[in-house]
Structures are given as structure tokens and as C-alpha cells.
Amino acid sequence: MNITHVTKSIPQPAASTPAKAALKNEKAAHDFEAMLLTPVLDALQKTFAGDSEDSKTPGASDYRALATQALAQSIAARGGIGIAHLILRHLEPPKVSGGG
């Protein structure tokens, strides 16, 4: 009786390149900035909206929250107020002068 042993290799995750890591960091920084902007924009929207009949409609607050979140993400993706830029600058490796 002849038994053949077959082994299958387990696929390894692709090596992360510095470019992929930079893109991940950039997305995370912009998402974080959007999270910080959302409550600020929501407070502004509530201030300017006033107390109308539309705000009492069922689900209106949910739609307002979605719109505010989308606005915050859009602002952050286009540069925002600079928070994402500061985070990305902080994540850069330190620059070392090459002395001989």
C-alpha cells in the first residue's frame, strides 16, 4: 500500500510596501479628522437650523447626522482644517542628517 502525502502551502499575506502603509496612514488621518469635525458641524447645523417643523419629522435627526458626517468626511478628504496633515507629519520617520 502506497500512501502519498500532499502538503499545501498556506498563503502568506502580501508584504506591506511603504507606499501602502503611507496610503493607510493618510486614510486613517483623514478619517480621524472627520470624526473630530462631525460634532462641531452638527452643533453648527443645529444652531442655524432653528426649531422648524421639519426637525420634528420622524427620522429627521438621522438624516441630519448622516449629512453632517458626509460633510465632515468631504471636508477632511480635501485638506480639512489641518489635523490630518499634522498627524501625517508626526508619523513620518525622523530626518537624520548624514554626517561622515
Phi and psi restraints in degrees (range 20) as a CNS / XPLOR table:
assign (resid 1 and name C) (resid 2 and name N)
       (resid 2 and name CA) (resid 2 and name C) 1.0 -112.8 20.0 2
assign (resid 2 and name N) (resid 2 and name CA)
       (resid 2 and name C) (resid 3 and name N) 1.0 119.0 20.0 2
assign (resid 2 and name C) (resid 3 and name N)
       (resid 3 and name CA) (resid 3 and name C) 1.0 -109.4 20.0 2
assign (resid 3 and name N) (resid 3 and name CA)
       (resid 3 and name C) (resid 4 and name N) 1.0 125.8 20.0 2
assign (resid 3 and name C) (resid 4 and name N)
       (resid 4 and name CA) (resid 4 and name C) 1.0 -101.8 20.0 2
assign (resid 4 and name N) (resid 4 and name CA)
       (resid 4 and name C) (resid 5 and name N) 1.0 130.6 20.0 2
assign (resid 4 and name C) (resid 5 and name N)
       (resid 5 and name CA) (resid 5 and name C) 1.0 -100.2 20.0 2
assign (resid 5 and name N) (resid 5 and name CA)
       (resid 5 and name C) (resid 6 and name N) 1.0 120.3 20.0 2
assign (resid 5 and name C) (resid 6 and name N)
       (resid 6 and name CA) (resid 6 and name C) 1.0 -110.1 20.0 2
assign (resid 6 and name N) (resid 6 and name CA)
       (resid 6 and name C) (resid 7 and name N) 1.0 127.9 20.0 2
assign (resid 6 and name C) (resid 7 and name N)
       (resid 7 and name CA) (resid 7 and name C) 1.0 -112.8 20.0 2
assign (resid 7 and name N) (resid 7 and name CA)
       (resid 7 and name C) (resid 8 and name N) 1.0 139.4 20.0 2
assign (resid 7 and name C) (resid 8 and name N)
       (resid 8 and name CA) (resid 8 and name C) 1.0 -109.6 20.0 2
assign (resid 8 and name N) (resid 8 and name CA)
       (resid 8 and name C) (resid 9 and name N) 1.0 137.0 20.0 2
assign (resid 8 and name C) (resid 9 and name N)
       (resid 9 and name CA) (resid 9 and name C) 1.0 -82.4 20.0 2
assign (resid 9 and name N) (resid 9 and name CA)
       (resid 9 and name C) (resid 10 and name N) 1.0 141.3 20.0 2
assign (resid 9 and name C) (resid 10 and name N)
       (resid 10 and name CA) (resid 10 and name C) 1.0 -83.6 20.0 2
assign (resid 10 and name N) (resid 10 and name CA)
       (resid 10 and name C) (resid 11 and name N) 1.0 125.5 20.0 2
assign (resid 10 and name C) (resid 11 and name N)
       (resid 11 and name CA) (resid 11 and name C) 1.0 -64.4 20.0 2
assign (resid 11 and name N) (resid 11 and name CA)
       (resid 11 and name C) (resid 12 and name N) 1.0 132.6 20.0 2
assign (resid 11 and name C) (resid 12 and name N)
       (resid 12 and name CA) (resid 12 and name C) 1.0 -91.5 20.0 2
assign (resid 12 and name N) (resid 12 and name CA)
       (resid 12 and name C) (resid 13 and name N) 1.0 146.7 20.0 2
assign (resid 12 and name C) (resid 13 and name N)
       (resid 13 and name CA) (resid 13 and name C) 1.0 -63.7 20.0 2
assign (resid 13 and name N) (resid 13 and name CA)
       (resid 13 and name C) (resid 14 and name N) 1.0 145.2 20.0 2
assign (resid 13 and name C) (resid 14 and name N)
       (resid 14 and name CA) (resid 14 and name C) 1.0 -62.7 20.0 2
assign (resid 14 and name N) (resid 14 and name CA)
       (resid 14 and name C) (resid 15 and name N) 1.0 142.3 20.0 2
assign (resid 14 and name C) (resid 15 and name N)
       (resid 15 and name CA) (resid 15 and name C) 1.0 -64.7 20.0 2
assign (resid 15 and name N) (resid 15 and name CA)
       (resid 15 and name C) (resid 16 and name N) 1.0 135.7 20.0 2
assign (resid 15 and name C) (resid 16 and name N)
       (resid 16 and name CA) (resid 16 and name C) 1.0 -80.0 20.0 2
assign (resid 16 and name N) (resid 16 and name CA)
       (resid 16 and name C) (resid 17 and name N) 1.0 124.2 20.0 2
assign (resid 16 and name C) (resid 17 and name N)
       (resid 17 and name CA) (resid 17 and name C) 1.0 -87.4 20.0 2
assign (resid 17 and name N) (resid 17 and name CA)
       (resid 17 and name C) (resid 18 and name N) 1.0 158.0 20.0 2
assign (resid 17 and name C) (resid 18 and name N)
       (resid 18 and name CA) (resid 18 and name C) 1.0 -58.2 20.0 2
assign (resid 18 and name N) (resid 18 and name CA)
       (resid 18 and name C) (resid 19 and name N) 1.0 -33.1 20.0 2
assign (resid 18 and name C) (resid 19 and name N)
       (resid 19 and name CA) (resid 19 and name C) 1.0 -66.4 20.0 2
assign (resid 19 and name N) (resid 19 and name CA)
       (resid 19 and name C) (resid 20 and name N) 1.0 -40.5 20.0 2
assign (resid 19 and name C) (resid 20 and name N)
       (resid 20 and name CA) (resid 20 and name C) 1.0 -66.7 20.0 2
assign (resid 20 and name N) (resid 20 and name CA)
       (resid 20 and name C) (resid 21 and name N) 1.0 -39.9 20.0 2
assign (resid 20 and name C) (resid 21 and name N)
       (resid 21 and name CA) (resid 21 and name C) 1.0 -64.5 20.0 2
assign (resid 21 and name N) (resid 21 and name CA)
       (resid 21 and name C) (resid 22 and name N) 1.0 -39.6 20.0 2
assign (resid 21 and name C) (resid 22 and name N)
       (resid 22 and name CA) (resid 22 and name C) 1.0 -64.7 20.0 2
assign (resid 22 and name N) (resid 22 and name CA)
       (resid 22 and name C) (resid 23 and name N) 1.0 -39.4 20.0 2
assign (resid 22 and name C) (resid 23 and name N)
       (resid 23 and name CA) (resid 23 and name C) 1.0 -66.7 20.0 2
assign (resid 23 and name N) (resid 23 and name CA)
       (resid 23 and name C) (resid 24 and name N) 1.0 -39.9 20.0 2
assign (resid 23 and name C) (resid 24 and name N)
       (resid 24 and name CA) (resid 24 and name C) 1.0 -63.3 20.0 2
assign (resid 24 and name N) (resid 24 and name CA)
       (resid 24 and name C) (resid 25 and name N) 1.0 -44.4 20.0 2
assign (resid 24 and name C) (resid 25 and name N)
       (resid 25 and name CA) (resid 25 and name C) 1.0 -62.3 20.0 2
assign (resid 25 and name N) (resid 25 and name CA)
       (resid 25 and name C) (resid 26 and name N) 1.0 -41.1 20.0 2
assign (resid 25 and name C) (resid 26 and name N)
       (resid 26 and name CA) (resid 26 and name C) 1.0 -64.1 20.0 2
assign (resid 26 and name N) (resid 26 and name CA)
       (resid 26 and name C) (resid 27 and name N) 1.0 -44.6 20.0 2
assign (resid 26 and name C) (resid 27 and name N)
       (resid 27 and name CA) (resid 27 and name C) 1.0 -63.3 20.0 2
assign (resid 27 and name N) (resid 27 and name CA)
       (resid 27 and name C) (resid 28 and name N) 1.0 -43.6 20.0 2
assign (resid 27 and name C) (resid 28 and name N)
       (resid 28 and name CA) (resid 28 and name C) 1.0 -62.6 20.0 2
assign (resid 28 and name N) (resid 28 and name CA)
       (resid 28 and name C) (resid 29 and name N) 1.0 -40.5 20.0 2
assign (resid 28 and name C) (resid 29 and name N)
       (resid 29 and name CA) (resid 29 and name C) 1.0 -65.2 20.0 2
assign (resid 29 and name N) (resid 29 and name CA)
       (resid 29 and name C) (resid 30 and name N) 1.0 -42.4 20.0 2
assign (resid 29 and name C) (resid 30 and name N)
       (resid 30 and name CA) (resid 30 and name C) 1.0 -68.1 20.0 2
assign (resid 30 and name N) (resid 30 and name CA)
       (resid 30 and name C) (resid 31 and name N) 1.0 -39.2 20.0 2
assign (resid 30 and name C) (resid 31 and name N)
       (resid 31 and name CA) (resid 31 and name C) 1.0 -64.1 20.0 2
assign (resid 31 and name N) (resid 31 and name CA)
       (resid 31 and name C) (resid 32 and name N) 1.0 -39.8 20.0 2
assign (resid 31 and name C) (resid 32 and name N)
       (resid 32 and name CA) (resid 32 and name C) 1.0 -64.5 20.0 2
assign (resid 32 and name N) (resid 32 and name CA)
       (resid 32 and name C) (resid 33 and name N) 1.0 -42.6 20.0 2
assign (resid 32 and name C) (resid 33 and name N)
       (resid 33 and name CA) (resid 33 and name C) 1.0 -62.7 20.0 2
assign (resid 33 and name N) (resid 33 and name CA)
       (resid 33 and name C) (resid 34 and name N) 1.0 -39.4 20.0 2
assign (resid 33 and name C) (resid 34 and name N)
       (resid 34 and name CA) (resid 34 and name C) 1.0 -63.3 20.0 2
assign (resid 34 and name N) (resid 34 and name CA)
       (resid 34 and name C) (resid 35 and name N) 1.0 -38.0 20.0 2
assign (resid 34 and name C) (resid 35 and name N)
       (resid 35 and name CA) (resid 35 and name C) 1.0 -62.9 20.0 2
assign (resid 35 and name N) (resid 35 and name CA)
       (resid 35 and name C) (resid 36 and name N) 1.0 -37.6 20.0 2
assign (resid 35 and name C) (resid 36 and name N)
       (resid 36 and name CA) (resid 36 and name C) 1.0 -73.3 20.0 2
assign (resid 36 and name N) (resid 36 and name CA)
       (resid 36 and name C) (resid 37 and name N) 1.0 -33.4 20.0 2
assign (resid 36 and name C) (resid 37 and name N)
       (resid 37 and name CA) (resid 37 and name C) 1.0 -76.2 20.0 2
assign (resid 37 and name N) (resid 37 and name CA)
       (resid 37 and name C) (resid 38 and name N) 1.0 -28.1 20.0 2
assign (resid 37 and name C) (resid 38 and name N)
       (resid 38 and name CA) (resid 38 and name C) 1.0 -56.0 20.0 2
assign (resid 38 and name N) (resid 38 and name CA)
       (resid 38 and name C) (resid 39 and name N) 1.0 -51.0 20.0 2
assign (resid 38 and name C) (resid 39 and name N)
       (resid 39 and name CA) (resid 39 and name C) 1.0 -66.3 20.0 2
assign (resid 39 and name N) (resid 39 and name CA)
       (resid 39 and name C) (resid 40 and name N) 1.0 -31.6 20.0 2
assign (resid 39 and name C) (resid 40 and name N)
       (resid 40 and name CA) (resid 40 and name C) 1.0 -65.7 20.0 2
assign (resid 40 and name N) (resid 40 and name CA)
       (resid 40 and name C) (resid 41 and name N) 1.0 -47.6 20.0 2
assign (resid 40 and name C) (resid 41 and name N)
       (resid 41 and name CA) (resid 41 and name C) 1.0 -66.5 20.0 2
assign (resid 41 and name N) (resid 41 and name CA)
       (resid 41 and name C) (resid 42 and name N) 1.0 -35.1 20.0 2
assign (resid 41 and name C) (resid 42 and name N)
       (resid 42 and name CA) (resid 42 and name C) 1.0 -64.4 20.0 2
assign (resid 42 and name N) (resid 42 and name CA)
       (resid 42 and name C) (resid 43 and name N) 1.0 -42.9 20.0 2
assign (resid 42 and name C) (resid 43 and name N)
       (resid 43 and name CA) (resid 43 and name C) 1.0 -64.1 20.0 2
assign (resid 43 and name N) (resid 43 and name CA)
       (resid 43 and name C) (resid 44 and name N) 1.0 -40.8 20.0 2
assign (resid 43 and name C) (resid 44 and name N)
       (resid 44 and name CA) (resid 44 and name C) 1.0 -63.7 20.0 2
assign (resid 44 and name N) (resid 44 and name CA)
       (resid 44 and name C) (resid 45 and name N) 1.0 -42.3 20.0 2
assign (resid 44 and name C) (resid 45 and name N)
       (resid 45 and name CA) (resid 45 and name C) 1.0 -63.7 20.0 2
assign (resid 45 and name N) (resid 45 and name CA)
       (resid 45 and name C) (resid 46 and name N) 1.0 -42.4 20.0 2
assign (resid 45 and name C) (resid 46 and name N)
       (resid 46 and name CA) (resid 46 and name C) 1.0 -64.6 20.0 2
assign (resid 46 and name N) (resid 46 and name CA)
       (resid 46 and name C) (resid 47 and name N) 1.0 -36.9 20.0 2
assign (resid 46 and name C) (resid 47 and name N)
       (resid 47 and name CA) (resid 47 and name C) 1.0 -64.5 20.0 2
assign (resid 47 and name N) (resid 47 and name CA)
       (resid 47 and name C) (resid 48 and name N) 1.0 -44.4 20.0 2
assign (resid 47 and name C) (resid 48 and name N)
       (resid 48 and name CA) (resid 48 and name C) 1.0 -84.7 20.0 2
assign (resid 48 and name N) (resid 48 and name CA)
       (resid 48 and name C) (resid 49 and name N) 1.0 -19.1 20.0 2
assign (resid 48 and name C) (resid 49 and name N)
       (resid 49 and name CA) (resid 49 and name C) 1.0 -74.4 20.0 2
assign (resid 49 and name N) (resid 49 and name CA)
       (resid 49 and name C) (resid 50 and name N) 1.0 -31.5 20.0 2
assign (resid 49 and name C) (resid 50 and name N)
       (resid 50 and name CA) (resid 50 and name C) 1.0 73.2 20.0 2
assign (resid 50 and name N) (resid 50 and name CA)
       (resid 50 and name C) (resid 51 and name N) 1.0 -162.4 20.0 2
assign (resid 50 and name C) (resid 51 and name N)
       (resid 51 and name CA) (resid 51 and name C) 1.0 -114.0 20.0 2
assign (resid 51 and name N) (resid 51 and name CA)
       (resid 51 and name C) (resid 52 and name N) 1.0 85.9 20.0 2
assign (resid 51 and name C) (resid 52 and name N)
       (resid 52 and name CA) (resid 52 and name C) 1.0 -103.8 20.0 2
assign (resid 52 and name N) (resid 52 and name CA)
       (resid 52 and name C) (resid 53 and name N) 1.0 170.2 20.0 2
assign (resid 52 and name C) (resid 53 and name N)
       (resid 53 and name CA) (resid 53 and name C) 1.0 -66.4 20.0 2
assign (resid 53 and name N) (resid 53 and name CA)
       (resid 53 and name C) (resid 54 and name N) 1.0 -30.9 20.0 2
assign (resid 53 and name C) (resid 54 and name N)
       (resid 54 and name CA) (resid 54 and name C) 1.0 -62.7 20.0 2
assign (resid 54 and name N) (resid 54 and name CA)
       (resid 54 and name C) (resid 55 and name N) 1.0 -33.1 20.0 2
assign (resid 54 and name C) (resid 55 and name N)
       (resid 55 and name CA) (resid 55 and name C) 1.0 -71.4 20.0 2
assign (resid 55 and name N) (resid 55 and name CA)
       (resid 55 and name C) (resid 56 and name N) 1.0 -16.7 20.0 2
assign (resid 55 and name C) (resid 56 and name N)
       (resid 56 and name CA) (resid 56 and name C) 1.0 -91.1 20.0 2
assign (resid 56 and name N) (resid 56 and name CA)
       (resid 56 and name C) (resid 57 and name N) 1.0 -5.5 20.0 2
assign (resid 56 and name C) (resid 57 and name N)
       (resid 57 and name CA) (resid 57 and name C) 1.0 -66.8 20.0 2
assign (resid 57 and name N) (resid 57 and name CA)
       (resid 57 and name C) (resid 58 and name N) 1.0 135.3 20.0 2
assign (resid 57 and name C) (resid 58 and name N)
       (resid 58 and name CA) (resid 58 and name C) 1.0 -57.7 20.0 2
assign (resid 58 and name N) (resid 58 and name CA)
       (resid 58 and name C) (resid 59 and name N) 1.0 131.0 20.0 2
assign (resid 58 and name C) (resid 59 and name N)
       (resid 59 and name CA) (resid 59 and name C) 1.0 89.4 20.0 2
assign (resid 59 and name N) (resid 59 and name CA)
       (resid 59 and name C) (resid 60 and name N) 1.0 -7.1 20.0 2
assign (resid 59 and name C) (resid 60 and name N)
       (resid 60 and name CA) (resid 60 and name C) 1.0 -62.7 20.0 2
assign (resid 60 and name N) (resid 60 and name CA)
       (resid 60 and name C) (resid 61 and name N) 1.0 -39.5 20.0 2
assign (resid 60 and name C) (resid 61 and name N)
       (resid 61 and name CA) (resid 61 and name C) 1.0 -66.9 20.0 2
assign (resid 61 and name N) (resid 61 and name CA)
       (resid 61 and name C) (resid 62 and name N) 1.0 -33.0 20.0 2
assign (resid 61 and name C) (resid 62 and name N)
       (resid 62 and name CA) (resid 62 and name C) 1.0 -67.2 20.0 2
assign (resid 62 and name N) (resid 62 and name CA)
       (resid 62 and name C) (resid 63 and name N) 1.0 -44.3 20.0 2
assign (resid 62 and name C) (resid 63 and name N)
       (resid 63 and name CA) (resid 63 and name C) 1.0 -64.4 20.0 2
assign (resid 63 and name N) (resid 63 and name CA)
       (resid 63 and name C) (resid 64 and name N) 1.0 -38.8 20.0 2
assign (resid 63 and name C) (resid 64 and name N)
       (resid 64 and name CA) (resid 64 and name C) 1.0 -63.9 20.0 2
assign (resid 64 and name N) (resid 64 and name CA)
       (resid 64 and name C) (resid 65 and name N) 1.0 -42.2 20.0 2
assign (resid 64 and name C) (resid 65 and name N)
       (resid 65 and name CA) (resid 65 and name C) 1.0 -63.6 20.0 2
assign (resid 65 and name N) (resid 65 and name CA)
       (resid 65 and name C) (resid 66 and name N) 1.0 -41.8 20.0 2
assign (resid 65 and name C) (resid 66 and name N)
       (resid 66 and name CA) (resid 66 and name C) 1.0 -64.0 20.0 2
assign (resid 66 and name N) (resid 66 and name CA)
       (resid 66 and name C) (resid 67 and name N) 1.0 -42.3 20.0 2
assign (resid 66 and name C) (resid 67 and name N)
       (resid 67 and name CA) (resid 67 and name C) 1.0 -66.0 20.0 2
assign (resid 67 and name N) (resid 67 and name CA)
       (resid 67 and name C) (resid 68 and name N) 1.0 -40.5 20.0 2
assign (resid 67 and name C) (resid 68 and name N)
       (resid 68 and name CA) (resid 68 and name C) 1.0 -64.5 20.0 2
assign (resid 68 and name N) (resid 68 and name CA)
       (resid 68 and name C) (resid 69 and name N) 1.0 -42.0 20.0 2
assign (resid 68 and name C) (resid 69 and name N)
       (resid 69 and name CA) (resid 69 and name C) 1.0 -64.9 20.0 2
assign (resid 69 and name N) (resid 69 and name CA)
       (resid 69 and name C) (resid 70 and name N) 1.0 -42.1 20.0 2
assign (resid 69 and name C) (resid 70 and name N)
       (resid 70 and name CA) (resid 70 and name C) 1.0 -63.8 20.0 2
assign (resid 70 and name N) (resid 70 and name CA)
       (resid 70 and name C) (resid 71 and name N) 1.0 -40.1 20.0 2
assign (resid 70 and name C) (resid 71 and name N)
       (resid 71 and name CA) (resid 71 and name C) 1.0 -64.2 20.0 2
assign (resid 71 and name N) (resid 71 and name CA)
       (resid 71 and name C) (resid 72 and name N) 1.0 -44.3 20.0 2
assign (resid 71 and name C) (resid 72 and name N)
       (resid 72 and name CA) (resid 72 and name C) 1.0 -61.7 20.0 2
assign (resid 72 and name N) (resid 72 and name CA)
       (resid 72 and name C) (resid 73 and name N) 1.0 -42.3 20.0 2
assign (resid 72 and name C) (resid 73 and name N)
       (resid 73 and name CA) (resid 73 and name C) 1.0 -64.8 20.0 2
assign (resid 73 and name N) (resid 73 and name CA)
       (resid 73 and name C) (resid 74 and name N) 1.0 -39.5 20.0 2
assign (resid 73 and name C) (resid 74 and name N)
       (resid 74 and name CA) (resid 74 and name C) 1.0 -65.7 20.0 2
assign (resid 74 and name N) (resid 74 and name CA)
       (resid 74 and name C) (resid 75 and name N) 1.0 -43.5 20.0 2
assign (resid 74 and name C) (resid 75 and name N)
       (resid 75 and name CA) (resid 75 and name C) 1.0 -63.9 20.0 2
assign (resid 75 and name N) (resid 75 and name CA)
       (resid 75 and name C) (resid 76 and name N) 1.0 -44.7 20.0 2
assign (resid 75 and name C) (resid 76 and name N)
       (resid 76 and name CA) (resid 76 and name C) 1.0 -64.8 20.0 2
assign (resid 76 and name N) (resid 76 and name CA)
       (resid 76 and name C) (resid 77 and name N) 1.0 -38.4 20.0 2
assign (resid 76 and name C) (resid 77 and name N)
       (resid 77 and name CA) (resid 77 and name C) 1.0 -66.2 20.0 2
assign (resid 77 and name N) (resid 77 and name CA)
       (resid 77 and name C) (resid 78 and name N) 1.0 -23.9 20.0 2
assign (resid 77 and name C) (resid 78 and name N)
       (resid 78 and name CA) (resid 78 and name C) 1.0 -101.3 20.0 2
assign (resid 78 and name N) (resid 78 and name CA)
       (resid 78 and name C) (resid 79 and name N) 1.0 20.9 20.0 2
assign (resid 78 and name C) (resid 79 and name N)
       (resid 79 and name CA) (resid 79 and name C) 1.0 112.3 20.0 2
assign (resid 79 and name N) (resid 79 and name CA)
       (resid 79 and name C) (resid 80 and name N) 1.0 -22.4 20.0 2
assign (resid 79 and name C) (resid 80 and name N)
       (resid 80 and name CA) (resid 80 and name C) 1.0 53.1 20.0 2
assign (resid 80 and name N) (resid 80 and name CA)
       (resid 80 and name C) (resid 81 and name N) 1.0 -139.5 20.0 2
assign (resid 80 and name C) (resid 81 and name N)
       (resid 81 and name CA) (resid 81 and name C) 1.0 -109.4 20.0 2
assign (resid 81 and name N) (resid 81 and name CA)
       (resid 81 and name C) (resid 82 and name N) 1.0 12.1 20.0 2
assign (resid 81 and name C) (resid 82 and name N)
       (resid 82 and name CA) (resid 82 and name C) 1.0 102.5 20.0 2
assign (resid 82 and name N) (resid 82 and name CA)
       (resid 82 and name C) (resid 83 and name N) 1.0 -2.6 20.0 2
assign (resid 82 and name C) (resid 83 and name N)
       (resid 83 and name CA) (resid 83 and name C) 1.0 -66.5 20.0 2
assign (resid 83 and name N) (resid 83 and name CA)
       (resid 83 and name C) (resid 84 and name N) 1.0 -45.1 20.0 2
assign (resid 83 and name C) (resid 84 and name N)
       (resid 84 and name CA) (resid 84 and name C) 1.0 -61.0 20.0 2
assign (resid 84 and name N) (resid 84 and name CA)
       (resid 84 and name C) (resid 85 and name N) 1.0 -40.2 20.0 2
assign (resid 84 and name C) (resid 85 and name N)
       (resid 85 and name CA) (resid 85 and name C) 1.0 -62.3 20.0 2
assign (resid 85 and name N) (resid 85 and name CA)
       (resid 85 and name C) (resid 86 and name N) 1.0 -42.1 20.0 2
assign (resid 85 and name C) (resid 86 and name N)
       (resid 86 and name CA) (resid 86 and name C) 1.0 -63.9 20.0 2
assign (resid 86 and name N) (resid 86 and name CA)
       (resid 86 and name C) (resid 87 and name N) 1.0 -40.7 20.0 2
assign (resid 86 and name C) (resid 87 and name N)
       (resid 87 and name CA) (resid 87 and name C) 1.0 -64.1 20.0 2
assign (resid 87 and name N) (resid 87 and name CA)
       (resid 87 and name C) (resid 88 and name N) 1.0 -45.9 20.0 2
assign (resid 87 and name C) (resid 88 and name N)
       (resid 88 and name CA) (resid 88 and name C) 1.0 -64.0 20.0 2
assign (resid 88 and name N) (resid 88 and name CA)
       (resid 88 and name C) (resid 89 and name N) 1.0 -39.2 20.0 2
assign (resid 88 and name C) (resid 89 and name N)
       (resid 89 and name CA) (resid 89 and name C) 1.0 -64.9 20.0 2
assign (resid 89 and name N) (resid 89 and name CA)
       (resid 89 and name C) (resid 90 and name N) 1.0 -36.4 20.0 2
assign (resid 89 and name C) (resid 90 and name N)
       (resid 90 and name CA) (resid 90 and name C) 1.0 -68.4 20.0 2
assign (resid 90 and name N) (resid 90 and name CA)
       (resid 90 and name C) (resid 91 and name N) 1.0 -30.7 20.0 2
assign (resid 90 and name C) (resid 91 and name N)
       (resid 91 and name CA) (resid 91 and name C) 1.0 -81.0 20.0 2
assign (resid 91 and name N) (resid 91 and name CA)
       (resid 91 and name C) (resid 92 and name N) 1.0 -12.7 20.0 2
assign (resid 91 and name C) (resid 92 and name N)
       (resid 92 and name CA) (resid 92 and name C) 1.0 -65.1 20.0 2
assign (resid 92 and name N) (resid 92 and name CA)
       (resid 92 and name C) (resid 93 and name N) 1.0 145.0 20.0 2
assign (resid 92 and name C) (resid 93 and name N)
       (resid 93 and name CA) (resid 93 and name C) 1.0 -66.7 20.0 2
assign (resid 93 and name N) (resid 93 and name CA)
       (resid 93 and name C) (resid 94 and name N) 1.0 149.1 20.0 2
assign (resid 93 and name C) (resid 94 and name N)
       (resid 94 and name CA) (resid 94 and name C) 1.0 -64.3 20.0 2
assign (resid 94 and name N) (resid 94 and name CA)
       (resid 94 and name C) (resid 95 and name N) 1.0 144.7 20.0 2
assign (resid 94 and name C) (resid 95 and name N)
       (resid 95 and name CA) (resid 95 and name C) 1.0 -89.1 20.0 2
assign (resid 95 and name N) (resid 95 and name CA)
       (resid 95 and name C) (resid 96 and name N) 1.0 123.5 20.0 2
assign (resid 95 and name C) (resid 96 and name N)
       (resid 96 and name CA) (resid 96 and name C) 1.0 -110.4 20.0 2
assign (resid 96 and name N) (resid 96 and name CA)
       (resid 96 and name C) (resid 97 and name N) 1.0 128.6 20.0 2
assign (resid 96 and name C) (resid 97 and name N)
       (resid 97 and name CA) (resid 97 and name C) 1.0 -74.8 20.0 2
assign (resid 97 and name N) (resid 97 and name CA)
       (resid 97 and name C) (resid 98 and name N) 1.0 138.2 20.0 2
assign (resid 97 and name C) (resid 98 and name N)
       (resid 98 and name CA) (resid 98 and name C) 1.0 -88.4 20.0 2
assign (resid 98 and name N) (resid 98 and name CA)
       (resid 98 and name C) (resid 99 and name N) 1.0 96.4 20.0 2
assign (resid 98 and name C) (resid 99 and name N)
       (resid 99 and name CA) (resid 99 and name C) 1.0 -99.6 20.0 2
assign (resid 99 and name N) (resid 99 and name CA)
       (resid 99 and name C) (resid 100 and name N) 1.0 141.1 20.0 2
